[in-house]
Amino acid sequence: MVSKGRRNFLKVKCLDCDNEQIIFSRAASDVKCIICGKTIVKSRGGKAKIMAHIDKVLN
């Protein structure tokens, strides 16, 4: 059996404008808030660095 690991979608809230977005926990590129443009996810080649408040982990 192959383990699928910890790959989740996350519902996050921007720290600047409180906009909520759904992002992938292992994003391959930086993600910006669609409202204010602040970087909320920085890609690190594996698990991304989340720079926003995580509201919920979606499966």
Stockholm file with secondary structure:
# STOCKHOLM 1.0

chainA/1-59         MVSKGRRNFLKVKCLDCDNEQIIFSRAASDVKCIICGKTIVKSRGGKAKIMAHIDKVLN
#=GR chainA/1-59 SS CCCCCSCCEEEEECTTTCCEEEEETTCSSCEECTTTCCEEEECCSSSCEECSEEEEEEC
#=GC SS_cons        CCCCCSCCEEEEECTTTCCEEEEETTCSSCEECTTTCCEEEECCSSSCEECSEEEEEEC
//
